[in-house]
Amino acid sequence: MRTRWLWVPAFAGTTAKYAWGRLSAFGIAVAAAACALDQLSKIWLLQAFDLGAKGVVKVTSFADLVLTWNTGISYGWFQQEGPFGQGVLLALKAVAVVLLWIWLARASSRLAGLSLGLVIGGAIGNAIDRFNYGAVADFVLLHAETANWRFDWYVFNLADVAIVAGVIGLLYESLTRDSAPKAP
């Protein structure tokens, strides 16, 4: 009789296709890089640069650094101040990451693996903020202005950039490839 390691049954048989695929390691490496860049930028801006104390820092004529705390989800929707609401948002994020991981296990192209890794890494980066601070630290403000008019985009962070880039990659693949992986 063959001896099995403790971790083998979790990845054996039918569960293996849901937990690990050909591009899983690649996607996880991308997710780890995206999450690390996001967290390092936030640590530097919050602690070393002390963005909170500086207020608005003009970077270019169309971009500023400004610290905002987002207690909701994208675009500030569903703001949650209390621990229960924050816990619900964290739980939803955890479910989303698990579903994205399953999708990653089924991915068949490097673009899908890259894109899903970016979305997973961005989601985890923002979840770390929510867990540590009770809100997500956003800091990039893009804007356009004339003498009579000003448009401000929403304030975002590198995790948001990773998520948007990942979604764009998935959309591109779904529109250009017949064999694009479908969400579970």
Secondary structure, 3 states (H helix, E strand, C coil): CCCCCCCHHHHCHHHHHHHCCCCHHHHHHHHHHHHHHHHHHHHHHHHHCCHHHHCCEECCCCEEEEEEEECCCHHHCCCCCCHHHHHHHHHHHHHHHHHHHHHHHHCCCHHHHHHHHHHHHHHHHHHHHHHHHCCEEEEEEEEEECCCCEEECCCECHHHHHHHHHHHHHHHHHHHCCCCCCCC
